[in-house]
Amino acid sequence: MYLARKRIKGTIHYIIRESYKDHDFILSRDLFYLGTEPDRYIVYPGGNTFYIDEIVEDRLKHLGLKPAGDELENIFWPFIKPDIKRAQQHFRQRGSEKKTIFSQKSLNKDFHLFDRRRVHFLRYGQMDQGKIGLVSPRLFKILHHKSRDEIEQYFMESEQILRPHEIKTYIFVIFDLQKHFNQSYAKTMPQALDQTLVDEYFIKEICRLNKEEDFWTGAKYTSLNEYLIRYLVMFYDNEYGRSTYLEDIYQEWMDSRRDFRFSVKKTSVSMDEASTIFGISETRLRQMTKKELTNLYRQKAQEIHPDKGGDHDAFIRLSNAYQDIKGKKSKVNS
């Protein structure tokens, strides 16, 4: 049994669900609807004790189920009063999980690659997952014998540890968008890629996963599954991080050449010079928003980047011009 969360019209509703085996599939079913306030089923008789209202256990018994050990308490634990939690913390017994031996050969059969990517990133925070096949299968045991719904509920909870500037990178990694790009920095700097292409590949990958029946244990969806919709929201509502495209790509270039180890003195760039560097009129350059300027910079940087055979001096001039004009626009808007 596990606690499931479902957002309905902006409000989170809670349900006790169960994963169960049905022939070759592990499915899930609702057992008890807890509403929006599960704590109403927690009874505090006095002192530092609590128990779960008998109505919950009676309903489960009616379904032929008997919670094992502290199973019900574990489900309601997030809603226990903080002072009772502190008092009970050292006395809780979650029960020992049945030990299961996994082999490297069973990885593909037992755990979907998309799930493994998610676990791997949440555990290690690494973008490059080229060696994920060498990771101990024990890392993924949390997914064993769980329905697709229970697995998704697990990730909904686990992804809360992500900081805002990690979220978009996380989505980029778990959908393996880097495989669509040949650039050397695709595994380290997704913000340096053509974002229009990144968006296109993201949509393709999310639609492909939505149609994968093996992933959804045989279910078919004509519209995007709600568990994948959340990734759409997470992807488009967040940015890659606090480090800028310029800082990342410029630093990578400097670090890869010994003769550019020392910092380059930044010089001020006039609007007239910048318009020549960007290849547009001075009037148009002044009218551009910061977002439009950034998009133009990315386009030009892709064209003249040294790793693509471009001139490094031209790249530095472009970068300095971008920083200068962006700074001026920020002062005007502030």
N, C-alpha and C positions, 0 to 999 in steps of 0.2 A: 504494500500500500504506500501511497505517496500523496503529498499535498499539491494540487494543481491550482494555478492562478489563471483567470480568464478576465480580460478587460472588456467590459460591456458599457458602452456610452461613457467612457472616461472613468469608470469606477471598477476597481478590482474585486472580482467575486472568487470565492475559494470553494474547492470541491475535493473531497477525498476520493481518489481513484485507485484502481488496481491494475497492474500488468498481469496478464495471464496468457498461457500458451493455448493456441488453437491450431492444431495440426502443425504446419511448418512455420506458422507466424506467431509472434508475440504481440497481442493486441491490448487495448486498455478499455476500461469501462468505468462509469461513474458509480460511486457507492453511496456517498452522502453529500448533499449540498449544504455548505456551511454559511452561505450568504456572504455579506460584506464584512461581518464582524465575528470571526471564529471564536474570539475570546468569550463570547456569551455561553459557550459550552464548557468553560473551565470553571470549576467550583473550588473556592478557597474556604475550607472548614475552620481555619485558624492556624496560628503559628506560621511555619514556613512550608506548609504542605498544600497540595492541590490534587484534584483528580478530575477526570473527564466525565461530563454528564452521562448518566446511564443511557440516555436516549440514543447516543451515538453507538454505543456497544450493542444495544438491543437491535438497532437497525442492521448492524453488521451481522449479528447472529441470525437475524431473519433471512439474510442472504446466504447463510451457511458458512460464514467466516468467523474466525476467532483470532483477534490480533495477538501476535506473539510478543511476549516480554513487554518492553517499553515502546512498542511500535506506535501506539496511539499517542503516548506522551511525546514521542519524537516529532510526530506530525504537528502537534499543538505547541511545541516548544517555542517557536518564534513569537507566540502571542502571550506567553507567561509574563507576569509582572516582573520587572527588572530586579527588585529586591529578593523575590522568591527564586529567580534564576541564579543569583549570586549565592544564595544559601544552598541551593540544590546541585550546583554545578559539579562539585567533587563527588557526589553520590550517584550521579547518573550512570547507568549501564546501558550502553547502546547495543550490547550483544555482539558476539563475535560472528563476523561474516564467514560463510562457508568458503574455504579456500579452494580456488579453482586454478588449475595449471594451464597457462596459455603458452603456445609456441609461436615462433615467428611465422611459421607456415599457416597458422590459423588466423593471422591478423586480418587478411582480406575477407575471410569468411565470417569471422566473429564481429568485426568492427568496421563500419563504413569509413572510407578515407576522409570524407567531409567531417565526420565526428572526430576522427583522430587528429585532423588539423586543428580543430577547435580546442581539444584537450591540450595538445602540444603548445599552442600559442598561449593559452591561459596559464599553463604551468611554467613555460620558459620565456615567453615574450619574444621569441625569435621569428624574424621574417623568413629567413632561409630555412625551409623545411626539406631540403634535398636529402637529408639522412633520416627522415622520419621512419623509414622502414627498418632502421637499426635500433630504434628505441625499444626498450623492454616492454613487452605486451602488458605487463603488470600496471603500467601507467594508465591503461584504458579499462581496467577491471570494473571501474565505476559504471561502465555502460553495459556490463554483462547481464543478460536475462532481463532486460528492460524493454518495454514497448517504445515505439517511436515517440508517443506522447510523453512518456515519463522521461525519455532522454532529452526532449526539447524543453520540458519543464526544468530539468537539471541545468541545462545551459542558460535558460532565462535567469536563473538564480546566480549561476557562476559568473556570468558576464557583467554582473554588477561591480566586480572588482576592477573593471577596466576604467581608466581615467579618460576624460573627454578627448584628449589629444591622441589616445591609442585606438579609439573605436574604428575610425575609417581604415587605418592600417590593418586592424584585425579583420575587417571584412575583406580587404584586398587579399590578405593571406589565405583565409579559410576557403575562399572561392577560387584560389590558385590563379588569380588574374595575371600573375607574373609570367606564366607559361606562354602568354600570347605576345610577349615582347622579347626582342633580341638584345636590347641594350644591356650593358654590363651592370647598370645601376637599377635595373628593374626589381632586383631582390632586396635593395637597400633604400631606394628613394622613389617610391611610387609617385610622389608629387612632381617628380621631374619628367614624368611621361606625359604624352598627349592625353589630357583628361577626357577629351571627347571620345577617344578610342577606349579608354578605361571604362567609361560609362557604358559604351556599347557592349564590351565584352562582359561586363558585370550583369547586364540585363540578359545576355545570352546564357550565361552560366546559371543564373537564378531560375530562368525558365527551364533549362535542361534538367536541373535538380528537381523542379516541381513536377516534371513528367516521369521521373525515374521511379517506377513501381517498386523496385527492390528496396529503395530507400524508405518508401512509405508503406512497407509491408503489404503490398498488393493493392493499396487504395489508388484511385485515379481522381485527379482534380482538373476540372474545366477552367477554374480560375486559380489565382495564386493563393497558396496555402497561407493561413494567418501567421504561421511560424516563420515563413519567409518574408512576409510583408514587414515584419519588424526589422529585418535586415535592410530592406529598402529604406525605411525611415532612418535607421542608424547610419546608413551610408551617406545619404543626402543631407542629413541634418548636422553632420560633423565635418571638420577639416582634418587634414593629416597630422597636424601638430604645431608646436610653437616654432620650430625651426623653419625658415622660409626656403622656398625653392632655390633662391639665389645663394643663400648661405650653404646649403647642402651641396649643390652642384659645383659651386666655386671652390669649396673646401676639398671636395673629392679631387678636383683637377689639381689643386695646389699640392695635396698630399701624395699624388701619384707621380710628381716630377720633383727631383731633388733640387733643381735650380729655381724652384718656386716655393722653397720652404719659408722664405722671409716674407713678411707682410708687404703688400704693395700699397704705397701711399695713395689714398683716394683723393682725387681732385674734383673740384666743382665743375659741373657741366652746364653750359647755357642751354636755353630752349632752342636756340638756333642750331647749336651743335647736336643736341639730342634729336631734333627733327631729321637731321641728315643721317644720324646713326640708325634711327628707327625706320627711315625711308618714308616718312609721311610729312605733311605740312605742319608748320609750327602752330597754326590755328587749330588744326585737328588734334594735335598733341595736347594743347591747353584745354580743349573741350572734353578730352577723355576722362572717364571715371577711373578710379584706382583699379577696379576690376577689369576694365577694358585695357588699361595699361599693362596689367599683369598678364592677360591673355596674349597681348601683342609681344610682350617680352618672351614668354614661353615659346611662341612660334618662331621668333628670331633666334632664340637660344638654341632651339633644335636644329636650325639651319646652319649655324656657324660654330656649334660646339666643337672644341678641339678633337674630341674622340671620334667625330665624324669627318675629320679632315679639314675642319675650319681653322682659321687663324686665331691663335690664342690672344694676340693683342686686340683684335677686333672683338673677341668675346669679353675681354676685360673692359673695353670701352663701353660695350653694350650694357654690361652689368653695372658699371659706375653710373651710366646715364639713367638706368632704371631706378637705382637706389636714390639718386639725386632728385629726379622728377617725382618719384613716389613720396619722398620726404617733403617736398614743396607742397604737393597736393594735400598731405596730411595736415600741414600747418594751416593751409587755407581753410580746410574743413573743420579744424578745431576751434 
